């Protein structure tokens, strides 16, 4: 397409001529309303007539809340500690269940009636329902959730799904089972066999009688 004023150039060619003279694009304006807030004992902060969860280790501390048109960000010590989609109504509460993982290590019974854990992925919900039907299941579930911060949520979900598939109907998934599956998922790939021209002159023979001969030998422990 020819340029409307300089017909000897195309629009693309004129852009290349003008580009060195253009001003650089400024950084997008980070517009938000910032206010201080104190974290409640239930690990919530109030922002614009709604409540949002923060990591439980911040309970009772002062934080800074940043209200965006579509989101809410919570900052502590110049670091973002929580980010939520903004609620449109008033009087609502938005949880992030991962904020409460350290809490259930001390109080695993909170998993039974804890509203923050209603939004867990389905695989973890299924595991929770199965474990809470058995004595001590809440503690096992708390131990499984404790793996999430280090192993990653996606990896734990896959491990839980595989553990539940391999668990017999009469048994229950243990945290050791989940850790074992995670270890196998993260294990390095088995190296491929190297091709070689060497040939075995004397193939090994399976002779279990050699073990009997070793057992019959006297061992001097002196």
RAJONOR-V941384 format. One record per residue. RES is the residue in one letter. PSI is psi in whole degrees, 0 to 359 (none if undefined). OMEGA is omega as a letter, one per 30 degrees, with the letter a starting at -180 (none if undefined). BURIAL is # if it has 16 or more other C-alpha atoms within 10 Angstrom, else .. Layout:
# RAJONOR-V941384
res:psi:omega:burial
RES:PSI:OMEGA:BURIAL
RES:PSI:OMEGA:BURIAL
This chain:
# RAJONOR-V941384
res:psi:omega:burial
X:129:a:.
X:148:l:.
X:137:a:.
X:334:a:.
X:328:a:.
X:85:a:.
X:343:l:.
X:349:l:.
X:153:l:.
X:168:l:.
X:320:a:#
X:321:l:.
X:320:l:.
X:325:l:.
X:319:l:.
X:325:l:.
X:323:a:.
X:339:a:.
X:317:l:.
X:340:a:.
X:358:a:.
X:149:l:.
X:146:l:.
X:149:l:.
X:124:l:.
X:162:l:.
X:143:l:.
X:140:a:.
X:125:a:.
X:88:a:.
X:122:l:.
X:164:l:.
X:120:a:.
X:134:l:#
X:148:l:.
X:154:l:.
X:150:l:#
X:134:l:#
X:130:a:#
X:173:l:#
X:341:l:.
X:17:l:.
X:41:a:#
X:149:l:#
X:146:l:#
X:127:l:#
X:119:l:#
X:50:l:.
X:22:l:.
X:168:a:#
X:143:a:#
X:144:a:#
X:153:l:#
X:165:l:#
X:138:a:#
X:340:l:#
X:351:l:.
X:5:a:#
X:131:l:#
X:356:a:.
X:162:l:.
X:135:l:#
X:173:l:#
X:130:l:#
X:137:l:#
X:117:a:#
X:114:l:#
X:167:l:.
X:326:a:.
X:4:a:.
X:167:l:.
X:129:a:#
X:137:l:#
X:130:a:#
X:136:l:#
X:128:a:.
X:44:l:.
X:19:l:.
X:139:l:.
X:121:a:.
X:345:l:#
X:147:l:#
X:126:a:#
X:153:l:#
X:135:a:.
X:135:l:#
X:137:a:#
X:329:l:.
X:186:l:.
X:155:l:.
X:11:a:.
X:170:l:.
X:134:l:#
X:124:a:#
X:154:l:#
X:109:a:#
X:335:a:#
X:341:l:#
X:339:a:#
X:8:a:#
X:313:l:#
X:330:a:#
X:317:a:.
X:346:l:#
X:327:l:#
X:326:a:.
X:76:a:.
X:339:l:#
X:342:l:#
X:343:l:#
X:339:a:#
X:320:a:.
X:18:a:.
X:115:l:.
X:327:a:.
X:336:a:#
X:7:l:#
X:341:a:.
X:16:l:.
X:154:l:.
X:155:a:.
X:322:a:.
X:318:l:.
X:326:l:#
X:317:l:.
X:318:l:.
X:319:l:#
X:315:a:#
X:320:l:.
X:319:a:#
X:324:a:#
X:350:l:#
X:354:a:.
X:154:l:.
X:134:a:.
X:4:a:.
X:329:l:#
X:325:l:#
X:321:l:#
X:318:l:#
X:321:l:#
X:322:l:#
X:324:l:#
X:316:l:#
X:330:a:#
X:342:l:#
X:337:a:#
X:313:a:#
X:330:a:.
X:319:a:.
X:337:a:.
X:143:a:.
X:314:a:.
X:318:a:.
X:320:a:.
X:321:l:#
X:314:l:#
X:317:a:.
X:319:l:#
X:317:l:#
X:315:l:#
X:322:l:.
X:320:l:#
X:326:l:#
X:322:a:.
X:349:a:.
X:133:l:.
X:156:a:.
X:328:a:.
X:350:a:.
X:187:l:.
X:150:a:#
X:133:l:#
X:161:l:#
X:328:l:#
X:324:l:.
X:315:l:#
X:317:l:#
X:322:l:#
X:317:l:.
X:319:l:#
X:319:l:#
X:321:l:.
X:326:l:.
X:325:a:.
X:1:a:.
X:143:l:.
X:151:a:.
X:145:l:.
X:126:a:.
X:146:l:.
X:150:l:.
X:136:a:.
X:135:l:.
X:139:l:.
X:153:l:.
X:357:a:.
X:142:l:.
X:143:l:.
X:121:a:.
X:319:a:.
X:100:a:.
X:143:l:.
X:143:a:.
X:141:l:.
X:104:a:.
X:92:a:.
X:346:l:.
X:340:l:.
X:327:l:.
X:323:l:.
X:324:l:.
X:326:l:.
X:323:a:.
X:331:a:.
X:345:l:.
X:142:l:.
X:136:l:.
X:125:l:.
X:110:a:.
X:359:a:.
X:none:none:.
